[in-house]
Amino acid sequence: MEIKNLRIAVVHDDLRTLSTLNTALDELGHRMCVSATDGQQFIAQCRSQRPDLLMVKGQLPDMYGVQAAAQASRDNPIPIILIVDQHDEKPIAQRNAENLLAVLAEPVRIAVLIPTISLVMRRFQQLSELRTEKEQLQKVLIDP
């Protein structure tokens, strides 16, 4: 199953990287609906644009990328791909976010983006279905 036409929000403090990701996502049939260089800008744009997927750099000028992603998706769960420097030694456990489903090392390659986006979107769909099932089961157990 090929996934196309996603609205993807990207935050990265390097304009060249943003441009490269925009081109790559376009080639893959997706649209970068948010392009931001800091967390606050990203959060504000995500709330108005309602993206399908978030791609965030690990460390931004004003906050951690996962913090920005968590705030941007507070009212509406959105899957997250974290982009980290290949020499970053901070453990992934310290980058916890509810919908963080993949981590990519920079520089991000288009050949890696294809399967990563597909996997993330499939896993997110499965998680959403499990959440719904859990809620339904809780209702049955509480109100038999």
DSSP file (Angstrom, degrees, kcal/mol; ACC not computed):
  #  RESIDUE AA STRUCTURE BP1 BP2  ACC     N-H-->O    O-->H-N    N-H-->O    O-->H-N    TCO  KAPPA ALPHA  PHI   PSI    X-CA   Y-CA   Z-CA
    1    1 A M              0   0    0      0, 0.0     2,-0.5     0, 0.0     0, 0.0   0.000 360.0 360.0 360.0 122.2    0.0    0.0    0.0
    2    2 A E        -     0   0    0    116,-0.0     2,-0.5     2,-0.0     0, 0.0  -0.788 360.0-146.6 -96.0 132.7    1.5    3.3   -1.1
    3    3 A I        +     0   0    0     -2,-0.5     2,-0.3     3,-0.0     3,-0.1  -0.874  28.9 161.7-102.9 124.4    0.8    6.4    1.0
    4    4 A K        +     0   0    0     -2,-0.5    26,-0.2     1,-0.1    25,-0.1  -0.836  44.5  38.1-133.4 168.9    0.5    9.7   -1.0
    5    5 A N        +     0   0    0     24,-2.5     2,-0.2    -2,-0.3    25,-0.2   0.769  68.3 161.9  62.2  32.3   -0.9   13.2   -0.5
    6    6 A L        -     0   0    0     -3,-0.1    25,-3.0    23,-0.1     2,-0.7  -0.571  39.8-132.4 -79.8 147.3    0.0   13.6    3.1
    7    7 A R  E     -a   31   0A   0     -2,-0.2    45,-3.3    23,-0.2    46,-1.4  -0.906  33.0-168.0 -97.1 112.5    0.1   17.1    4.6
    8    8 A I  E     -ab  32  53A   0     23,-3.0    25,-1.2    -2,-0.7    26,-1.2  -0.889  15.3-153.1-115.2 131.5    3.4   17.1    6.5
    9    9 A A  E     -ab  34  54A   0     44,-2.8    46,-3.0    -2,-0.4     2,-0.4  -0.875  17.1-171.4-101.2 130.2    4.6   19.7    9.0
   10   10 A V  E     -ab  35  55A   0     24,-2.6    26,-2.4    -2,-0.5     2,-0.5  -0.976  11.3-173.5-126.9 133.4    8.3   20.1    9.3
   11   11 A V  E     +ab  36  56A   0     44,-2.2    46,-1.7    -2,-0.4     2,-0.3  -0.990  22.0 144.6-126.0 125.7   10.4   22.1   11.8
   12   12 A H        -     0   0    0     24,-2.4     6,-0.1    -2,-0.5    48,-0.1  -0.968  46.1-136.4-156.0 140.5   14.1   22.5   11.4
   13   13 A D  S    S+     0   0    0     -2,-0.3     2,-0.6    46,-0.3    24,-0.1   0.485  85.9  81.4 -83.0   0.2   16.4   25.4   12.2
   14   14 A D     >  -     0   0    0      1,-0.1     4,-2.1     2,-0.0     3,-0.2  -0.920  64.1-159.0-108.5 115.5   18.4   25.0    8.9
   15   15 A L  H  > S+     0   0    0     -2,-0.6     4,-2.3     1,-0.2     5,-0.2   0.838  92.7  55.7 -62.5 -34.1   16.7   26.6    5.9
   16   16 A R  H  > S+     0   0    0      2,-0.2     4,-2.4     1,-0.2    -1,-0.2   0.905 107.8  48.5 -65.0 -40.9   18.6   24.4    3.5
   17   17 A T  H  > S+     0   0    0     -3,-0.2     4,-2.9     2,-0.2     5,-0.2   0.913 110.0  52.2 -64.9 -42.1   17.4   21.3    5.2
   18   18 A L  H  X S+     0   0    0     -4,-2.1     4,-2.4     1,-0.2    -2,-0.2   0.920 111.0  47.7 -58.4 -43.6   13.8   22.6    5.1
   19   19 A S  H  X S+     0   0    0     -4,-2.3     4,-2.3     2,-0.2    -2,-0.2   0.913 112.1  49.2 -63.9 -43.7   14.2   23.2    1.4
   20   20 A T  H  X S+     0   0    0     -4,-2.4     4,-2.5     1,-0.2    -2,-0.2   0.921 112.8  47.1 -62.5 -44.9   15.7   19.8    0.7
   21   21 A L  H  X S+     0   0    0     -4,-2.9     4,-3.0     2,-0.2     5,-0.3   0.888 109.6  54.4 -65.3 -38.5   12.9   18.1    2.7
   22   22 A N  H  X S+     0   0    0     -4,-2.4     4,-2.1    -5,-0.2    -2,-0.2   0.933 111.1  45.2 -59.2 -46.3   10.3   20.1    0.9
   23   23 A T  H  X S+     0   0    0     -4,-2.3     4,-2.3     2,-0.2    -2,-0.2   0.924 114.6  48.3 -63.1 -45.4   11.6   18.9   -2.5
   24   24 A A  H  X S+     0   0    0     -4,-2.5     4,-1.5     2,-0.2    -2,-0.2   0.922 112.2  47.9 -63.0 -45.6   11.9   15.3   -1.3
   25   25 A L  H  <>S+     0   0    0     -4,-3.0     5,-2.9     1,-0.2     4,-0.3   0.892 111.0  51.8 -63.6 -39.0    8.4   15.3    0.1
   26   26 A D  H ><5S+     0   0    0     -4,-2.1     3,-1.5    -5,-0.3    -1,-0.2   0.912 107.5  52.2 -62.1 -43.6    7.0   16.8   -3.1
   27   27 A E  H 3<5S+     0   0    0     -4,-2.3    -1,-0.2     1,-0.3    -2,-0.2   0.803 107.8  53.3 -62.5 -28.9    8.8   14.1   -5.2
   28   28 A L  T 3<5S-     0   0    0     -4,-1.5    -1,-0.3    -5,-0.2    -2,-0.2   0.455 124.8-103.0 -86.5  -1.2    7.1   11.5   -3.0
   29   29 A G  T < 5S+     0   0    0     -3,-1.5   -24,-2.5     1,-0.3    -3,-0.2   0.672  83.7 116.4  90.4  18.0    3.7   13.0   -3.6
   30   30 A H      < -     0   0    0     -5,-2.9     2,-0.4   -25,-0.2    -1,-0.3  -0.636  56.1-131.2-111.4 171.9    3.3   14.8   -0.3
   31   31 A R  E     -a    7   0A   0    -25,-3.0   -23,-3.0    -2,-0.2     2,-1.1  -0.988   9.6-136.7-129.6 129.0    2.9   18.4    0.6
   32   32 A M  E     +a    8   0A   0     -2,-0.4   -23,-0.2   -25,-0.2     3,-0.1  -0.712  28.2 174.0 -79.6 102.2    4.8   20.3    3.3
   33   33 A C  E     +     0   0A   0    -25,-1.2     2,-0.4    -2,-1.1   -24,-0.2   0.671  67.5  37.7 -86.9 -17.8    1.9   22.3    4.8
   34   34 A V  E     +a    9   0A   0    -26,-1.2   -24,-2.6    -3,-0.1     2,-0.4  -0.998  59.5 177.1-134.7 131.4    4.1   23.8    7.6
   35   35 A S  E     +a   10   0A   0     -2,-0.4     2,-0.3   -26,-0.2   -24,-0.2  -0.934  19.5 162.9-133.5 108.5    7.7   24.9    7.3
   36   36 A A  E     -a   11   0A   0    -26,-2.4   -24,-2.4    -2,-0.4     3,-0.1  -0.901  36.3-157.7-131.3 156.0    9.1   26.4   10.5
   37   37 A T  S    S+     0   0    0     -2,-0.3     2,-0.3   -26,-0.2   -26,-0.1   0.441  80.7  33.8-110.9  -3.5   12.5   27.2   12.0
   38   38 A D  S  > S-     0   0    0     22,-0.1     4,-2.0    23,-0.1     5,-0.1  -0.967  82.0-109.7-146.7 165.5   11.5   27.3   15.7
   39   39 A G  H  > S+     0   0    0     -2,-0.3     4,-2.8     1,-0.2     5,-0.2   0.886 111.8  50.6 -64.2 -44.6    9.1   25.5   18.0
   40   40 A Q  H  > S+     0   0    0      1,-0.2     4,-2.2     2,-0.2    -1,-0.2   0.914 112.3  47.3 -63.4 -43.0    6.7   28.4   18.7
   41   41 A Q  H  > S+     0   0    0      2,-0.2     4,-2.3     1,-0.2    -1,-0.2   0.913 113.0  50.6 -61.8 -43.5    6.2   29.1   15.0
   42   42 A F  H  X S+     0   0    0     -4,-2.0     4,-2.7     2,-0.2    -2,-0.2   0.926 109.2  49.8 -60.8 -48.7    5.7   25.4   14.3
   43   43 A I  H  X S+     0   0    0     -4,-2.8     4,-2.0     1,-0.2    -1,-0.2   0.934 112.3  47.3 -58.7 -48.6    3.1   25.0   17.0
   44   44 A A  H  X S+     0   0    0     -4,-2.2     4,-1.1     1,-0.2    -1,-0.2   0.916 114.6  45.9 -60.9 -45.0    1.0   28.0   15.8
   45   45 A Q  H  X S+     0   0    0     -4,-2.3     4,-2.3     1,-0.2     3,-0.3   0.887 110.4  53.5 -67.9 -38.5    1.2   26.9   12.1
   46   46 A C  H  X S+     0   0    0     -4,-2.7     4,-2.4     1,-0.2    -1,-0.2   0.883 103.9  56.3 -64.5 -37.9    0.3   23.3   13.0
   47   47 A R  H  < S+     0   0    0     -4,-2.0    -1,-0.2    -5,-0.2    -2,-0.2   0.833 115.6  37.0 -64.4 -31.4   -2.8   24.4   14.9
   48   48 A S  H  < S+     0   0    0     -4,-1.1    -2,-0.2    -3,-0.3    -1,-0.2   0.784 122.3  42.2 -89.9 -28.2   -4.1   26.2   11.9
   49   49 A Q  H  < S-     0   0    0     -4,-2.3    -2,-0.2    -5,-0.1    -3,-0.2   0.719  85.9-149.9 -93.0 -23.2   -3.0   23.7    9.1
   50   50 A R     <  -     0   0    0     -4,-2.4    -3,-0.1    -5,-0.2   -43,-0.1   0.961  21.5-157.6  51.3  66.4   -3.9   20.4   10.8
   51   51 A P        -     0   0    0      0, 0.0   -43,-0.2     0, 0.0     3,-0.1  -0.188  21.7-136.6 -70.2 164.2   -1.1   18.2    9.3
   52   52 A D  S    S+     0   0    0    -45,-3.3     2,-0.3     1,-0.3   -44,-0.2   0.687  88.1  21.3 -88.8 -23.7   -1.2   14.4    8.9
   53   53 A L  E     -b    8   0A   0    -46,-1.4   -44,-2.8    25,-0.1     2,-0.4  -0.997  66.6-145.5-149.6 142.6    2.4   13.9   10.0
   54   54 A L  E     -bc   9  80A   0     25,-2.5    27,-2.8    -2,-0.3     2,-0.5  -0.937   8.4-171.4-112.5 134.0    5.0   15.9   12.0
   55   55 A M  E     +bc  10  81A   0    -46,-3.0   -44,-2.2    -2,-0.4     2,-0.4  -0.985  18.1 179.0-121.8 118.3    8.7   15.9   11.3
   56   56 A V  E     -bc  11  82A   0     25,-2.5    27,-3.4    -2,-0.5     2,-0.2  -0.947  28.9-125.7-128.0 139.6   10.7   17.6   14.0
   57   57 A K  E     - c   0  83A   0    -46,-1.7     8,-0.3    -2,-0.4    27,-0.2  -0.564  29.3-122.8 -74.9 145.2   14.4   18.3   14.6
   58   58 A G  S    S+     0   0    0     25,-2.7     7,-2.4    -2,-0.2     2,-0.5   0.910  95.4  30.7 -57.1 -49.2   15.6   17.1   18.0
   59   59 A Q  B    S-E   64   0B   0      5,-0.2   -46,-0.3     6,-0.1     5,-0.2  -0.961  70.8-178.4-120.1 121.7   16.9   20.4   19.2
   60   60 A L        -     0   0    0      3,-2.2   -22,-0.1    -2,-0.5     3,-0.0  -0.671  42.6-102.5-108.8 167.4   15.4   23.7   18.1
   61   61 A P  S    S+     0   0    0      0, 0.0   -23,-0.1     0, 0.0     3,-0.1   0.830 119.1  25.9 -59.4 -32.4   16.5   27.2   19.1
   62   62 A D  S    S-     0   0    0      1,-0.2     2,-0.3     2,-0.0   -24,-0.1   0.547 130.5 -13.3-112.8  -9.0   13.6   27.7   21.6
   63   63 A M  S    S-     0   0    0     -3,-0.0    -3,-2.2     4,-0.0    -1,-0.2  -0.976  80.9 -68.1-172.9 174.5   12.7   24.1   22.7
   64   64 A Y  B  >  -E   59   0B   0     -2,-0.3     4,-1.9    -5,-0.2     3,-0.4  -0.571  43.8-123.8 -76.4 145.6   13.1   20.4   22.0
   65   65 A G  H  > S+     0   0    0     -7,-2.4     4,-2.6    -8,-0.3     5,-0.2   0.866 110.7  54.5 -58.8 -39.5   11.4   19.2   18.9
   66   66 A V  H  > S+     0   0    0     -8,-0.4     4,-2.5     1,-0.2    -1,-0.2   0.840 106.0  53.6 -67.0 -30.4    9.4   16.6   20.7
   67   67 A Q  H  > S+     0   0    0     -3,-0.4     4,-2.2     2,-0.2    -1,-0.2   0.925 110.0  47.2 -65.7 -43.7    8.0   19.3   23.0
   68   68 A A  H  X S+     0   0    0     -4,-1.9     4,-2.5     1,-0.2    -2,-0.2   0.917 113.4  48.6 -62.4 -43.1    6.9   21.3   20.0
   69   69 A A  H  X S+     0   0    0     -4,-2.6     4,-1.8     2,-0.2    -2,-0.2   0.909 109.8  51.7 -64.3 -42.3    5.3   18.3   18.4
   70   70 A A  H  < S+     0   0    0     -4,-2.5    -1,-0.2     1,-0.2    -2,-0.2   0.907 113.7  44.0 -61.9 -41.8    3.5   17.4   21.7
   71   71 A Q  H >< S+     0   0    0     -4,-2.2     3,-1.0     1,-0.2     4,-0.3   0.881 111.8  53.1 -70.3 -37.7    2.1   20.9   21.9
   72   72 A A  H 3< S+     0   0    0     -4,-2.5    -1,-0.2     1,-0.2     3,-0.2   0.802 118.2  36.5 -67.3 -28.4    1.2   21.0   18.2
   73   73 A S  T 3< S+     0   0    0     -4,-1.8    -1,-0.2    -5,-0.2    -2,-0.2   0.136  81.3 115.0-111.0  19.1   -0.7   17.8   18.5
   74   74 A R  S <  S+     0   0    0     -3,-1.0    -1,-0.1     1,-0.2    -2,-0.1   0.892  87.3  31.5 -57.4 -43.9   -2.2   18.3   22.0
   75   75 A D  S    S+     0   0    0     -4,-0.3    -1,-0.2     1,-0.3    -2,-0.1   0.629 130.8  32.9 -91.0 -15.1   -5.8   18.4   20.8
   76   76 A N  S    S-     0   0    0     -4,-0.1    -1,-0.3    -3,-0.1   -26,-0.0  -0.881  86.8-123.9-146.1 106.9   -5.5   16.1   17.9
   77   77 A P        +     0   0    0      0, 0.0    -3,-0.1     0, 0.0    -7,-0.0  -0.252  34.1 178.3 -57.1 132.8   -3.0   13.1   17.9
   78   78 A I        -     0   0    0     -9,-0.1    21,-0.2    -5,-0.1   -25,-0.1  -0.998  31.4-109.5-135.8 135.9   -0.5   13.2   15.0
   79   79 A P        -     0   0    0      0, 0.0   -25,-2.5     0, 0.0     2,-0.4  -0.336  34.8-146.5 -66.8 150.2    2.3   10.8   14.3
   80   80 A I  E     -cd  54 100A   0     19,-2.7    21,-2.5   -27,-0.2    22,-1.0  -0.957  16.6-167.0-126.1 134.7    5.8   12.1   14.8
   81   81 A I  E     -cd  55 102A   0    -27,-2.8   -25,-2.5    -2,-0.4     2,-0.4  -0.990  19.6-148.9-113.8 125.6    9.2   11.5   13.1
   82   82 A L  E     -cd  56 103A   0     20,-2.8    22,-3.2    -2,-0.5     2,-0.5  -0.804   3.4-154.7 -96.7 133.1   12.1   12.9   15.0
   83   83 A I  E     +cd  57 104A   0    -27,-3.4   -25,-2.7    -2,-0.4     2,-0.3  -0.937  20.1 179.9-108.2 121.8   15.2   14.0   13.1
   84   84 A V  E     - d   0 105A   0     20,-2.9    22,-2.7    -2,-0.5     2,-0.2  -0.871  35.6-100.0-123.1 154.7   18.5   13.9   15.0
   85   85 A D    >   -     0   0    0     -2,-0.3     3,-2.3    20,-0.2    20,-0.0  -0.507  36.2-124.2 -65.1 137.3   22.1   14.8   14.4
   86   86 A Q  T 3  S+     0   0    0     20,-0.5    -1,-0.1     1,-0.3    19,-0.1   0.694 112.0  49.0 -62.6 -17.1   23.9   11.5   13.6
   87   87 A H  T 3  S+     0   0    0      2,-0.0     2,-0.4     0, 0.0    -1,-0.3   0.348  80.3 123.2-101.7   5.1   26.4   12.3   16.4
   88   88 A D    <   -     0   0    0     -3,-2.3    -4,-0.0     1,-0.1     0, 0.0  -0.532  38.5-174.4 -70.4 124.0   23.7   13.1   19.0
   89   89 A E        +     0   0    0     -2,-0.4    -1,-0.1     2,-0.1     3,-0.1   0.371  39.8 124.0-103.1   3.9   24.2   10.8   21.9
   90   90 A K  S    S-     0   0    0      1,-0.1     5,-0.1     2,-0.1    -2,-0.0  -0.498  70.4-110.5 -66.2 126.5   21.1   11.7   23.9
   91   91 A P    >   -     0   0    0      0, 0.0     3,-1.3     0, 0.0     4,-0.2  -0.241  14.4-126.3 -60.8 145.3   19.1    8.5   24.5
   92   92 A I  G >  S+     0   0    0      1,-0.3     3,-2.2     2,-0.2    -2,-0.1   0.829 107.5  68.6 -60.2 -32.8   15.8    8.1   22.7
   93   93 A A  G >  S+     0   0    0      1,-0.3     3,-0.8     2,-0.1    -1,-0.3   0.804  94.4  56.8 -58.1 -29.1   14.1    7.5   26.0
   94   94 A Q  G <  S+     0   0    0     -3,-1.3    -1,-0.3     1,-0.2    -2,-0.2   0.509  99.1  61.5 -79.9  -3.6   14.7   11.1   26.9
   95   95 A R  G <  S+     0   0    0     -3,-2.2    -1,-0.2    -4,-0.2    -2,-0.1  -0.117  77.8 163.0-110.1  33.2   12.9   12.2   23.8
   96   96 A N    <   +     0   0    0     -3,-0.8     2,-0.3     3,-0.0    -3,-0.1  -0.302   5.4 158.1 -64.0 131.1    9.6   10.7   24.8
   97   97 A A    >   -     0   0    0      3,-0.1     3,-1.7     1,-0.1   -17,-0.1  -0.966  46.6-119.5-148.9 142.7    6.5   11.8   23.1
   98   98 A E  T 3  S+     0   0    0     -2,-0.3    -1,-0.1     1,-0.3    -2,-0.0   0.849 111.0  31.3 -54.4 -41.8    3.2    9.8   22.9
   99   99 A N  T 3  S+     0   0    0    -21,-0.2   -19,-2.7    -3,-0.1     2,-0.8   0.083  79.4 132.8-109.9  24.1    3.1    9.5   19.1
  100  100 A L  E <   +d   80   0A   0     -3,-1.7   -19,-0.2   -21,-0.2    -3,-0.1  -0.669  21.1 161.4 -74.6 112.1    6.9    9.4   18.3
  101  101 A L  E     +     0   0A   0    -21,-2.5     2,-0.3    -2,-0.8   -20,-0.2   0.517  53.4  22.1-116.3  -8.8    7.1    6.5   15.9
  102  102 A A  E     -d   81   0A   0    -22,-1.0   -20,-2.8     2,-0.0     2,-0.4  -0.991  53.0-153.1-158.3 153.0   10.4    6.9   14.1
  103  103 A V  E     -d   82   0A   0     -2,-0.3     2,-0.4   -22,-0.2   -20,-0.2  -0.998  14.2-168.9-129.0 128.1   13.8    8.5   14.5
  104  104 A L  E     -d   83   0A   0    -22,-3.2   -20,-2.9    -2,-0.4     2,-0.3  -0.948  15.6-135.8-118.0 138.4   15.9    9.5   11.5
  105  105 A A  E     -d   84   0A   0     -2,-0.4   -20,-0.2   -22,-0.2   -22,-0.0  -0.708  42.7 -76.8 -89.7 142.5   19.6   10.6   11.5
  106  106 A E  S    S+     0   0    0    -22,-2.7   -20,-0.5    -2,-0.3     2,-0.1  -0.553 110.6  52.6 -79.1 148.4   20.7   13.6    9.5
  107  107 A P  S    S-     0   0    0      0, 0.0     2,-0.4     0, 0.0    -2,-0.1   0.490  85.6-146.5 -76.2 139.9   21.2   13.9    6.7
  108  108 A V        -     0   0    0     -4,-0.1     2,-0.3    -2,-0.1    -2,-0.1  -0.590  12.0-150.0 -76.5 128.9   17.8   12.5    5.8
  109  109 A R    >>  -     0   0    0     -2,-0.4     4,-1.8     1,-0.1     3,-1.1  -0.789  17.0-131.5-103.0 143.3   17.8   10.5    2.6
  110  110 A I  H 3> S+     0   0    0     -2,-0.3     4,-1.7     1,-0.3    -1,-0.1   0.851 107.9  60.7 -61.3 -34.6   14.8   10.2    0.3
  111  111 A A  H 34 S+     0   0    0      1,-0.2    -1,-0.3     2,-0.2    -3,-0.0   0.779 109.2  43.4 -64.4 -25.3   15.3    6.4    0.1
  112  112 A V  H <> S+     0   0    0     -3,-1.1     4,-1.8     2,-0.1    -1,-0.2   0.787 106.5  61.1 -87.7 -31.8   14.8    6.3    3.9
  113  113 A L  H  X S+     0   0    0     -4,-1.8     4,-2.8     1,-0.2     5,-0.3   0.890  96.0  61.8 -62.0 -40.5   11.9    8.6    3.9
  114  114 A I  H  X S+     0   0    0     -4,-1.7     4,-1.7     1,-0.2    -1,-0.2   0.954 112.5  32.0 -56.1 -59.4    9.7    6.4    1.7
  115  115 A P  H  > S+     0   0    0      0, 0.0     4,-2.7     0, 0.0    -1,-0.2   0.847 118.2  56.4 -70.3 -30.2    9.6    3.3    4.0
  116  116 A T  H  X S+     0   0    0     -4,-1.8     4,-2.8     2,-0.2     5,-0.2   0.947 108.8  44.6 -66.3 -47.9    9.7    5.4    7.2
  117  117 A I  H  X S+     0   0    0     -4,-2.8     4,-2.4     1,-0.2     5,-0.2   0.925 115.1  49.3 -61.6 -43.9    6.6    7.5    6.3
  118  118 A S  H  X S+     0   0    0     -4,-1.7     4,-2.0    -5,-0.3    -2,-0.2   0.932 113.9  45.0 -60.9 -47.2    4.7    4.4    5.2
  119  119 A L  H  X S+     0   0    0     -4,-2.7     4,-2.8     2,-0.2     5,-0.2   0.920 112.9  50.8 -63.4 -45.2    5.6    2.5    8.4
  120  120 A V  H  X S+     0   0    0     -4,-2.8     4,-2.5     1,-0.2    -2,-0.2   0.918 111.3  47.3 -61.0 -45.3    4.8    5.5   10.6
  121  121 A M  H  X S+     0   0    0     -4,-2.4     4,-1.9    -5,-0.2    -1,-0.2   0.885 113.7  47.8 -67.2 -37.6    1.4    6.1    9.1
  122  122 A R  H  X S+     0   0    0     -4,-2.0     4,-2.2    -5,-0.2    -2,-0.2   0.932 113.8  46.6 -66.6 -45.6    0.5    2.4    9.2
  123  123 A R  H  X S+     0   0    0     -4,-2.8     4,-2.7     1,-0.2    -2,-0.2   0.888 110.9  52.6 -64.5 -38.5    1.6    2.1   12.9
  124  124 A F  H  X S+     0   0    0     -4,-2.5     4,-2.5    -5,-0.2    -1,-0.2   0.905 108.3  50.7 -64.1 -40.7   -0.3    5.2   13.8
  125  125 A Q  H  X S+     0   0    0     -4,-1.9     4,-2.2     2,-0.2    -2,-0.2   0.918 111.1  48.9 -61.4 -43.5   -3.4    3.9   12.2
  126  126 A Q  H  X S+     0   0    0     -4,-2.2     4,-2.3     1,-0.2    -2,-0.2   0.919 111.3  49.4 -62.6 -43.8   -3.0    0.6   14.2
  127  127 A L  H  X S+     0   0    0     -4,-2.7     4,-2.4     1,-0.2    -2,-0.2   0.898 109.9  51.6 -62.2 -40.5   -2.5    2.6   17.4
  128  128 A S  H  X S+     0   0    0     -4,-2.5     4,-2.1     1,-0.2    -1,-0.2   0.903 110.0  48.9 -63.1 -41.2   -5.6    4.7   16.7
  129  129 A E  H  X S+     0   0    0     -4,-2.2     4,-2.4     1,-0.2    -2,-0.2   0.896 111.2  50.1 -65.9 -39.6   -7.6    1.6   16.2
  130  130 A L  H  X S+     0   0    0     -4,-2.3     4,-2.6     2,-0.2    -2,-0.2   0.889 109.0  51.8 -65.6 -39.2   -6.3    0.1   19.5
  131  131 A R  H  X S+     0   0    0     -4,-2.4     4,-2.4     2,-0.2    -2,-0.2   0.921 111.0  47.7 -62.0 -44.0   -7.1    3.3   21.4
  132  132 A T  H  X S+     0   0    0     -4,-2.1     4,-2.3     2,-0.2    -2,-0.2   0.924 112.4  48.9 -63.0 -44.6  -10.7    3.2   20.1
  133  133 A E  H  X S+     0   0    0     -4,-2.4     4,-2.4     1,-0.2    -2,-0.2   0.900 110.3  51.6 -61.8 -41.5  -11.0   -0.5   21.0
  134  134 A K  H  X S+     0   0    0     -4,-2.6     4,-2.5     2,-0.2    -1,-0.2   0.924 109.7  49.2 -60.9 -45.6   -9.7    0.2   24.5
  135  135 A E  H  X S+     0   0    0     -4,-2.4     4,-2.0     1,-0.2    -1,-0.2   0.899 111.4  49.4 -61.5 -41.1  -12.2    3.0   25.0
  136  136 A Q  H  X S+     0   0    0     -4,-2.3     4,-1.9     2,-0.2    -1,-0.2   0.901 111.7  48.5 -65.5 -41.2  -15.0    0.8   23.8
  137  137 A L  H  X S+     0   0    0     -4,-2.4     4,-2.4     1,-0.2    -2,-0.2   0.889 109.2  53.0 -66.0 -39.5  -13.9   -2.0   26.2
  138  138 A Q  H  X S+     0   0    0     -4,-2.5     4,-2.3     1,-0.2     5,-0.2   0.899 108.0  51.2 -63.1 -39.7  -13.7    0.4   29.1
  139  139 A K  H  X S+     0   0    0     -4,-2.0     4,-3.0     2,-0.2    -1,-0.2   0.906 110.3  49.0 -62.3 -42.3  -17.2    1.5   28.4
  140  140 A V  H  < S+     0   0    0     -4,-1.9    -2,-0.2     1,-0.2    -1,-0.2   0.902 113.4  46.7 -64.8 -41.0  -18.5   -2.1   28.4
  141  141 A L  H  < S+     0   0    0     -4,-2.4    -2,-0.2     1,-0.2    -1,-0.2   0.854 118.0  41.4 -70.6 -34.8  -16.6   -2.8   31.7
  142  142 A I  H  < S+     0   0    0     -4,-2.3    -2,-0.2     1,-0.3    -3,-0.2   0.903 127.9  29.3 -80.2 -43.0  -17.9    0.3   33.4
  143  143 A D     <        0   0    0     -4,-3.0    -1,-0.3    -5,-0.2    -2,-0.1  -0.686 360.0 360.0-118.0  75.6  -21.5    0.2   32.1
  144  144 A P              0   0    0      0, 0.0    -1,-0.1     0, 0.0    -4,-0.1   0.502 360.0 360.0 -66.8 360.0  -22.3   -3.5   31.5
